[in-house]
Amino acid sequence: MVLKIIFLSLSLIGNVITRDTLMEAFYNDRVYYNLVLDNDGYVLVSSSEGVFQIVGSELKEVNGNRGYITFKNGLIVHSKFTDEEMHSRFNHLLPDYYKSFKHYSRERGAFLYLISNNSLFIYKVSDYKTYLPQLSVRAFSANSIGTYDGIFCYGKKIRIPDFTSGHILEQDSTFYICYDGLAIYRPKNDSIQLFKRDLNGEAKFGANSVGFARDIFKLNDGRFILATTKGLYILNSSFTSIEKILEEASINGAEIVHVDQQAETLVVAFCINNSFYEYSLRDDELISLAQFTKPIEDGFKTDHNNQKKYVLLTDSELFLVTDRSKDRIVFNEFSNAYSLLDYDKDAVLITTIDGAVSINLTTNKATKILSGIEFNKRAVFKTTDSIKLGTINGYVSLSIDQLKEMIRKADSLNEEERKNSLFITIITILTLVSSILIVFYFISSRRKRDVANKIDLHQVETFIANNLHQATIDSITNHFNLSLKELYELTYPNKPGKLITKKRKDMVRSLLNQDKDLVYISEITGFSVSYLKKIKSSLI
């Protein structure tokens, strides 16, 4: 039996920074003995069924001889034992059951190979690092990080608020923190000013309770635009008065897409639910530009060929909107999308519940990277040459050049797979020289489809339950050999990502009722401890 599993290690280099390590493959289909390097630097593994060469994460048979091996004078030498000592250096990477066993190890390039308790583990060390792996990171500014377990400004954790669920605006050495309420933190005198309704935590200014704060923008004239779960508002510079632009309840909250403060214009573009608007602060005019079938998650303005355009994201589609048109750019390339970031000319990065997707807006080409990572909504930040992406277990920091290289490698791998697939297709076509073989081919294909159609929702839910800590959409489709479309049809009306999250929360609720501690629950469910603290009260 061979399992392909992907998960994020939280503690490779301590509790502040980790070099992320992904488990590429796990083999327990035979007894594995030891690992050696051949003359070409490839890793050989001995087993109860012979010797195999490991290429990446795949095994290629070398010979059928059993037993331990060494490599001498260019030849494989078999023996009943090995002088190599086992160790425990990489136990922190192994599943709990294997952590009590010592192991053999070999490293080659970006790969790490371990044999523990006669099972073979293959890991790949990533090109990026994760910071603050114990925390669920929700927001950034140039000098701050907002998490579910506190807010850090200039590296110092402030007293209150103790979490954030919205954006942080940093301007003139002041931090405006959207945490349901609105907090203003001034590091110079260590002062914190809160605008919050005590009863339910909504943002409140004077007698006006305006919903949970999600984003804030400061205008050149000193006023502020505030986006909340009840709509979009204008605040004066002293926060003593507030007036509405548009009130409309939204679970996600209003999203500020762009604010144009040119001399002749003062316009804010924003989304609420399924609608996209422009509002002129000079003329007090609200214009509806586009309607969608799903809520808008994020967006930004782009100027191309002197034409004003907005790129807008729903949970599964990307659109280009102008004053006169709404065009769908891509769809079916991603799902459960959260945030949108323009990292290069005509290129965007979309974060989702299960990895990130790069989209080339010119060619509509989609490239998936960072698979298996659950990102947080709104937790994206870009400087001139780098980006930060918040996840439920810390944040990923990448230079723009690193990101481009990661995408290039993924594209190269996809192109190689495409060429291999094309070659196989050509060979197959050449061999189908008779009508009998053609008929056999279609019968065989139909049988395969029939097998796929026998997969039911109960089997998917059982797989999630048995792999709760590391279950992802990719792992489900790979395990059952399903396409993304087939998986969505199988779980309809639920989405696969939401189904995984629900199963995890159900387990959290069950374990809380058994008085299990949060560290244990985190290991079982894959949720970070800080996130569990946030949701604990709502699940009891």
DONUTI-604174 format. One line per 5 residues: number of its first residue (from 1); for each residue x, y, z of C-alpha. Coordinates in nm, 2 decimals. Layout:
<rs>
NUM	X:Y:Z ~ ...
</rs>
This chain:
<rs>
1	0.00:0.00:0.00 ~ 0.14:0.34:-0.10 ~ 0.01:0.66:0.04 ~ 0.07:1.01:-0.10 ~ 0.04:1.27:0.19
6	0.11:1.64:0.21 ~ 0.14:1.83:0.53 ~ 0.31:2.14:0.68 ~ 0.57:2.08:0.95 ~ 0.54:2.34:1.23
11	0.86:2.30:1.42 ~ 1.16:2.22:1.20 ~ 1.36:2.52:1.33 ~ 1.19:2.61:1.65 ~ 0.88:2.81:1.72
16	0.96:3.14:1.54 ~ 1.08:3.04:1.19 ~ 1.05:2.71:1.01 ~ 1.19:2.58:0.68 ~ 0.87:2.42:0.55
21	0.89:2.04:0.48 ~ 0.63:1.86:0.28 ~ 0.58:1.48:0.30 ~ 0.58:1.38:-0.06 ~ 0.53:1.00:-0.02
26	0.50:0.73:0.25 ~ 0.57:0.37:0.16 ~ 0.48:0.08:0.39 ~ 0.40:-0.18:0.12 ~ 0.72:-0.38:0.20
31	0.99:-0.40:0.47 ~ 1.25:-0.13:0.41 ~ 1.60:-0.18:0.55 ~ 1.85:0.10:0.48 ~ 1.95:0.38:0.24
36	2.28:0.44:0.05 ~ 2.41:0.68:-0.22 ~ 2.53:0.54:-0.55 ~ 2.82:0.68:-0.76 ~ 2.58:0.93:-0.94
41	2.45:1.06:-0.61 ~ 2.11:0.89:-0.63 ~ 1.96:0.73:-0.32 ~ 1.92:0.35:-0.32 ~ 1.69:0.18:-0.07
46	1.70:-0.19:0.02 ~ 1.38:-0.38:0.10 ~ 1.23:-0.72:0.15 ~ 1.14:-0.72:-0.23 ~ 1.48:-0.60:-0.36
51	1.67:-0.28:-0.42 ~ 1.51:0.04:-0.56 ~ 1.65:0.37:-0.68 ~ 1.46:0.67:-0.56 ~ 1.41:0.94:-0.82
56	1.23:1.23:-0.65 ~ 0.95:1.05:-0.47 ~ 0.92:0.75:-0.71 ~ 1.08:0.41:-0.67 ~ 1.25:0.23:-0.97
61	1.35:-0.13:-0.92 ~ 1.73:-0.21:-0.95 ~ 1.74:-0.58:-0.86 ~ 1.54:-0.83:-0.66 ~ 1.80:-0.91:-0.39
66	1.69:-0.88:-0.03 ~ 1.88:-0.75:0.27 ~ 2.09:-0.45:0.38 ~ 2.32:-0.29:0.12 ~ 2.64:-0.09:0.09
71	2.79:0.07:-0.23 ~ 3.15:-0.01:-0.29 ~ 3.37:0.03:-0.60 ~ 3.06:0.11:-0.81 ~ 2.88:-0.21:-0.70
76	2.59:-0.29:-0.47 ~ 2.70:-0.52:-0.19 ~ 2.43:-0.71:0.01 ~ 2.46:-0.82:0.37 ~ 2.25:-0.93:0.66
81	2.32:-0.62:0.87 ~ 2.47:-0.27:0.84 ~ 2.73:-0.08:1.05 ~ 2.53:0.25:1.00 ~ 2.39:0.39:1.32
86	2.03:0.49:1.35 ~ 1.94:0.83:1.50 ~ 1.65:1.06:1.60 ~ 1.74:1.39:1.43 ~ 1.42:1.41:1.23
91	1.17:1.25:1.47 ~ 0.98:1.58:1.48 ~ 0.88:1.53:1.12 ~ 0.74:1.19:1.16 ~ 0.38:1.10:1.26
96	0.33:1.04:1.63 ~ 0.34:0.66:1.60 ~ 0.69:0.67:1.45 ~ 0.84:0.93:1.68 ~ 0.95:0.67:1.93
101	1.16:0.48:1.68 ~ 1.51:0.57:1.56 ~ 1.56:0.60:1.18 ~ 1.81:0.60:0.89 ~ 1.83:0.90:0.67
106	1.98:1.03:0.35 ~ 1.95:1.37:0.18 ~ 1.97:1.46:-0.18 ~ 1.90:1.80:-0.32 ~ 1.57:1.93:-0.19
111	1.47:1.58:-0.07 ~ 1.51:1.40:0.27 ~ 1.46:1.02:0.29 ~ 1.39:0.84:0.62 ~ 1.34:0.48:0.72
116	1.15:0.44:1.05 ~ 1.02:0.11:1.18 ~ 1.08:-0.04:0.83 ~ 0.86:0.22:0.66 ~ 1.00:0.47:0.40
121	0.92:0.84:0.43 ~ 1.01:1.09:0.16 ~ 1.01:1.47:0.23 ~ 1.07:1.77:0.02 ~ 1.22:2.09:0.18
126	1.05:2.39:0.03 ~ 1.20:2.71:-0.11 ~ 1.03:2.93:0.14 ~ 1.01:2.98:0.52 ~ 0.72:3.00:0.76
131	0.73:3.25:1.04 ~ 0.53:3.24:1.37 ~ 0.42:2.89:1.31 ~ 0.22:2.87:1.63 ~ -0.01:3.16:1.54
136	-0.30:3.21:1.29 ~ -0.20:3.52:1.11 ~ -0.48:3.75:0.99 ~ -0.33:4.09:0.88 ~ -0.01:4.28:0.81
141	0.11:4.63:0.77 ~ 0.47:4.75:0.72 ~ 0.55:4.72:1.09 ~ 0.28:4.51:1.23 ~ 0.13:4.15:1.23
146	-0.22:4.07:1.34 ~ -0.31:3.73:1.47 ~ -0.58:3.54:1.65 ~ -0.35:3.54:1.95 ~ -0.24:3.91:1.97
151	-0.12:4.20:1.76 ~ 0.25:4.28:1.72 ~ 0.36:4.64:1.64 ~ 0.74:4.69:1.58 ~ 0.79:4.34:1.72
156	0.61:4.41:2.05 ~ 0.28:4.26:2.14 ~ 0.04:4.53:2.24 ~ -0.19:4.50:2.54 ~ -0.52:4.53:2.36
161	-0.69:4.42:2.15 ~ -0.59:4.06:2.18 ~ -0.68:3.95:1.83 ~ -0.77:4.09:1.48 ~ -1.00:3.97:1.21
166	-0.97:4.26:0.97 ~ -0.70:4.48:0.81 ~ -0.45:4.70:0.99 ~ -0.38:5.05:0.85 ~ -0.04:5.19:0.94
171	0.00:5.56:0.88 ~ 0.20:5.85:1.04 ~ 0.34:5.61:1.31 ~ -0.02:5.52:1.41 ~ -0.19:5.18:1.37
176	-0.57:5.16:1.30 ~ -0.67:4.80:1.38 ~ -0.99:4.64:1.26 ~ -1.07:4.37:1.52 ~ -1.45:4.37:1.51
181	-1.43:4.70:1.69 ~ -1.17:4.97:1.59 ~ -0.86:5.03:1.79 ~ -0.61:5.31:1.74 ~ -0.26:5.24:1.87
186	0.01:5.51:1.90 ~ 0.35:5.36:1.99 ~ 0.51:5.70:2.07 ~ 0.31:5.73:2.40 ~ 0.19:5.36:2.41
191	-0.18:5.48:2.40 ~ -0.47:5.27:2.28 ~ -0.81:5.41:2.19 ~ -1.10:5.17:2.14 ~ -1.42:5.22:1.95
196	-1.63:4.92:2.04 ~ -1.98:4.83:2.16 ~ -1.94:4.64:2.48 ~ -2.25:4.42:2.42 ~ -2.14:4.25:2.10
201	-1.80:4.39:2.01 ~ -1.92:4.60:1.71 ~ -1.75:4.92:1.61 ~ -1.92:5.21:1.78 ~ -1.88:5.59:1.73
206	-2.09:5.80:1.97 ~ -2.43:5.65:1.96 ~ -2.38:5.47:1.63 ~ -2.31:5.10:1.62 ~ -2.20:5.02:1.26
211	-2.11:4.65:1.26 ~ -1.78:4.46:1.28 ~ -1.49:4.66:1.14 ~ -1.31:4.49:0.85 ~ -1.11:4.76:0.67
216	-1.02:5.13:0.70 ~ -0.86:5.39:0.47 ~ -0.74:5.74:0.55 ~ -0.81:6.02:0.30 ~ -0.58:6.31:0.23
221	-0.82:6.55:0.40 ~ -0.80:6.36:0.73 ~ -1.13:6.17:0.70 ~ -1.15:5.79:0.70 ~ -1.35:5.54:0.50
226	-1.46:5.24:0.72 ~ -1.58:4.91:0.58 ~ -1.78:4.69:0.82 ~ -2.03:4.40:0.81 ~ -2.31:4.65:0.79
231	-2.18:4.86:0.50 ~ -1.94:5.15:0.41 ~ -1.91:5.47:0.62 ~ -1.72:5.80:0.63 ~ -1.56:5.91:0.96
236	-1.43:6.25:1.04 ~ -1.07:6.30:1.15 ~ -1.15:6.30:1.52 ~ -1.39:5.99:1.50 ~ -1.67:6.19:1.66
241	-1.91:6.17:1.37 ~ -1.99:5.90:1.11 ~ -2.21:5.91:0.79 ~ -2.31:5.62:0.57 ~ -2.22:5.57:0.21
246	-2.42:5.25:0.18 ~ -2.57:5.02:0.45 ~ -2.62:4.66:0.36 ~ -2.56:4.36:0.59 ~ -2.28:4.12:0.48
251	-2.12:3.83:0.66 ~ -1.78:3.90:0.49 ~ -1.82:4.27:0.53 ~ -1.77:4.55:0.27 ~ -1.44:4.54:0.07
256	-1.26:4.86:-0.02 ~ -1.11:4.79:-0.37 ~ -0.96:5.12:-0.45 ~ -0.97:5.49:-0.35 ~ -0.89:5.75:-0.62
261	-0.77:6.08:-0.47 ~ -0.66:6.27:-0.79 ~ -0.72:6.64:-0.79 ~ -1.03:6.62:-1.01 ~ -1.18:6.31:-0.85
266	-1.24:6.16:-0.51 ~ -1.39:5.82:-0.57 ~ -1.40:5.49:-0.37 ~ -1.47:5.16:-0.54 ~ -1.60:4.89:-0.31
271	-1.79:4.56:-0.29 ~ -2.07:4.44:-0.07 ~ -2.21:4.09:-0.11 ~ -2.27:4.04:-0.48 ~ -2.25:4.40:-0.59
276	-1.97:4.63:-0.70 ~ -2.00:5.01:-0.67 ~ -1.82:5.34:-0.72 ~ -1.90:5.63:-0.49 ~ -1.80:5.99:-0.56
281	-1.73:6.17:-0.23 ~ -1.74:6.51:-0.41 ~ -2.08:6.46:-0.58 ~ -2.23:6.22:-0.32 ~ -2.32:5.99:-0.61
286	-2.34:5.61:-0.59 ~ -2.30:5.41:-0.91 ~ -2.36:5.03:-0.94 ~ -2.10:4.89:-1.19 ~ -2.17:4.52:-1.18
291	-2.37:4.24:-1.02 ~ -2.24:3.89:-0.96 ~ -2.39:3.55:-0.87 ~ -2.15:3.52:-0.57 ~ -2.01:3.76:-0.31
296	-1.69:3.95:-0.40 ~ -1.40:3.84:-0.18 ~ -1.13:4.09:-0.30 ~ -1.02:4.31:-0.58 ~ -0.79:4.59:-0.71
301	-0.78:4.85:-0.98 ~ -0.55:4.83:-1.28 ~ -0.49:5.08:-1.56 ~ -0.43:4.92:-1.90 ~ -0.43:5.10:-2.24
306	-0.56:5.41:-2.06 ~ -0.88:5.23:-1.96 ~ -0.99:5.20:-1.60 ~ -1.04:4.84:-1.50 ~ -1.10:4.64:-1.19
311	-1.00:4.28:-1.12 ~ -1.25:4.12:-0.89 ~ -1.24:3.78:-0.72 ~ -1.53:3.55:-0.60 ~ -1.46:3.23:-0.42
316	-1.41:3.04:-0.76 ~ -1.40:3.30:-1.04 ~ -1.19:3.60:-1.15 ~ -1.35:3.89:-1.34 ~ -1.23:4.20:-1.53
321	-1.48:4.49:-1.49 ~ -1.48:4.83:-1.67 ~ -1.74:5.11:-1.68 ~ -1.92:4.93:-1.96 ~ -1.85:4.55:-1.93
326	-1.79:4.26:-1.70 ~ -1.58:3.98:-1.84 ~ -1.50:3.65:-1.67 ~ -1.12:3.59:-1.69 ~ -1.09:3.24:-1.54
331	-1.30:2.98:-1.36 ~ -1.27:2.61:-1.25 ~ -0.90:2.68:-1.18 ~ -0.95:2.73:-0.81 ~ -1.21:2.71:-0.53
336	-1.26:2.85:-0.18 ~ -1.06:3.16:-0.27 ~ -0.99:3.42:0.00 ~ -0.76:3.70:-0.12 ~ -0.62:3.86:-0.43
341	-0.27:4.01:-0.48 ~ -0.12:4.17:-0.79 ~ 0.25:4.08:-0.77 ~ 0.36:4.16:-1.12 ~ 0.24:4.33:-1.44
346	-0.06:4.13:-1.57 ~ -0.01:3.86:-1.30 ~ -0.20:3.80:-0.98 ~ -0.18:3.56:-0.69 ~ -0.50:3.41:-0.53
351	-0.49:3.25:-0.19 ~ -0.74:2.98:-0.10 ~ -0.83:2.73:0.17 ~ -0.59:2.48:0.00 ~ -0.29:2.66:-0.15
356	-0.23:2.95:-0.38 ~ -0.29:3.00:-0.76 ~ -0.10:3.23:-0.99 ~ -0.30:3.37:-1.28 ~ -0.15:3.54:-1.59
361	-0.41:3.79:-1.69 ~ -0.29:3.80:-2.05 ~ -0.30:3.43:-2.12 ~ -0.54:3.32:-1.84 ~ -0.28:3.06:-1.75
366	-0.32:2.92:-1.40 ~ -0.04:2.77:-1.19 ~ -0.10:2.61:-0.85 ~ 0.16:2.65:-0.58 ~ 0.19:2.61:-0.20
371	-0.06:2.32:-0.21 ~ -0.19:2.19:0.12 ~ -0.16:2.53:0.30 ~ -0.48:2.69:0.44 ~ -0.46:3.06:0.40
376	-0.65:3.33:0.59 ~ -0.88:3.58:0.43 ~ -0.73:3.94:0.39 ~ -0.40:3.82:0.52 ~ -0.18:3.94:0.22
381	0.08:4.21:0.21 ~ 0.31:4.34:-0.07 ~ 0.61:4.56:-0.06 ~ 0.82:4.66:-0.36 ~ 1.01:4.33:-0.38
386	0.84:4.09:-0.14 ~ 0.50:3.95:-0.02 ~ 0.37:3.80:0.30 ~ 0.08:3.55:0.31 ~ -0.10:3.47:0.64
391	-0.20:3.11:0.71 ~ -0.37:2.93:1.00 ~ -0.02:2.83:1.11 ~ 0.20:3.13:1.07 ~ 0.29:3.33:0.76
396	0.48:3.26:0.44 ~ 0.74:3.53:0.34 ~ 0.87:3.53:-0.02 ~ 1.06:3.77:-0.24 ~ 0.89:3.85:-0.57
401	1.18:3.68:-0.74 ~ 1.13:3.37:-0.52 ~ 0.76:3.36:-0.61 ~ 0.83:3.39:-0.98 ~ 1.09:3.11:-0.96
406	0.84:2.89:-0.77 ~ 0.58:2.95:-1.04 ~ 0.84:2.88:-1.31 ~ 0.94:2.55:-1.15 ~ 0.57:2.45:-1.12
411	0.51:2.54:-1.49 ~ 0.82:2.34:-1.60 ~ 0.70:2.04:-1.41 ~ 0.35:2.07:-1.56 ~ 0.50:2.11:-1.91
416	0.71:1.80:-1.85 ~ 0.40:1.61:-1.74 ~ 0.21:1.74:-2.04 ~ 0.49:1.63:-2.28 ~ 0.50:1.29:-2.12
421	0.12:1.26:-2.15 ~ 0.14:1.37:-2.51 ~ 0.41:1.11:-2.59 ~ 0.21:0.84:-2.42 ~ -0.10:0.95:-2.62
426	0.09:0.93:-2.95 ~ 0.22:0.58:-2.87 ~ -0.13:0.47:-2.77 ~ -0.28:0.60:-3.09 ~ -0.01:0.43:-3.30
431	-0.09:0.10:-3.13 ~ -0.46:0.13:-3.19 ~ -0.43:0.00:-3.55 ~ -0.74:-0.21:-3.55 ~ -1.10:-0.16:-3.48
436	-1.09:-0.43:-3.21 ~ -0.83:-0.25:-3.01 ~ -1.02:0.08:-3.05 ~ -1.33:-0.09:-2.91 ~ -1.13:-0.24:-2.63
441	-0.99:0.10:-2.54 ~ -1.34:0.26:-2.51 ~ -1.47:-0.04:-2.31 ~ -1.17:-0.01:-2.07 ~ -1.22:0.37:-2.04
446	-1.59:0.31:-1.96 ~ -1.50:0.06:-1.69 ~ -1.27:0.31:-1.53 ~ -1.55:0.57:-1.53 ~ -1.79:0.32:-1.38
451	-1.54:0.25:-1.10 ~ -1.51:0.63:-1.03 ~ -1.89:0.67:-1.03 ~ -1.91:0.41:-0.75 ~ -1.74:0.65:-0.51
456	-2.00:0.80:-0.27 ~ -2.01:1.08:-0.02 ~ -1.98:0.84:0.28 ~ -1.64:0.72:0.15 ~ -1.52:1.07:0.11
461	-1.63:1.16:0.46 ~ -1.47:0.85:0.60 ~ -1.14:0.94:0.43 ~ -1.16:1.29:0.58 ~ -1.23:1.15:0.93
466	-0.93:0.91:0.90 ~ -0.69:1.18:0.78 ~ -0.84:1.48:0.96 ~ -0.50:1.64:1.05 ~ -0.38:1.66:0.69
471	-0.69:1.62:0.47 ~ -0.70:1.86:0.17 ~ -0.90:1.88:-0.15 ~ -0.59:1.76:-0.34 ~ -0.55:1.45:-0.11
476	-0.92:1.36:-0.16 ~ -0.91:1.39:-0.54 ~ -0.57:1.20:-0.56 ~ -0.69:0.92:-0.32 ~ -1.02:0.85:-0.51
481	-0.88:0.95:-0.86 ~ -1.15:1.21:-0.90 ~ -1.15:1.54:-1.09 ~ -1.22:1.86:-0.90 ~ -1.55:1.89:-1.08
486	-1.65:1.53:-0.98 ~ -1.56:1.60:-0.62 ~ -1.78:1.91:-0.61 ~ -2.07:1.72:-0.76 ~ -2.02:1.44:-0.50
491	-2.03:1.68:-0.20 ~ -2.30:1.92:-0.34 ~ -2.46:2.13:-0.20 ~ -2.16:2.15:0.04 ~ -1.81:2.25:-0.09
496	-1.52:2.01:-0.02 ~ -1.32:2.26:0.17 ~ -1.61:2.36:0.39 ~ -1.68:1.99:0.45 ~ -1.32:1.94:0.57
501	-1.35:2.24:0.80 ~ -1.69:2.12:0.93 ~ -1.55:1.77:1.01 ~ -1.26:1.94:1.19 ~ -1.49:2.16:1.40
506	-1.71:1.87:1.48 ~ -1.41:1.68:1.61 ~ -1.30:1.99:1.81 ~ -1.65:2.01:1.97 ~ -1.63:1.64:2.06
511	-1.29:1.66:2.21 ~ -1.37:1.98:2.40 ~ -1.67:1.79:2.55 ~ -1.42:1.52:2.66 ~ -1.21:1.80:2.83
516	-0.91:1.74:2.60 ~ -0.65:2.02:2.61 ~ -0.60:2.25:2.31 ~ -0.25:2.11:2.22 ~ -0.39:1.76:2.19
521	-0.69:1.89:1.98 ~ -0.45:2.08:1.76 ~ -0.26:1.77:1.68 ~ -0.57:1.57:1.60 ~ -0.75:1.84:1.39
526	-0.47:2.04:1.23 ~ -0.61:2.37:1.37 ~ -0.35:2.60:1.54 ~ -0.38:2.64:1.91 ~ -0.44:3.02:1.87
531	-0.73:2.95:1.63 ~ -0.88:2.70:1.87 ~ -0.88:2.96:2.14 ~ -1.07:3.19:1.91 ~ -1.34:2.94:1.82
536	-1.36:2.75:2.15 ~ -1.65:2.95:2.30 ~ -1.86:2.92:1.99 ~ -1.83:2.54:1.98 ~ -1.90:2.45:2.34
</rs>
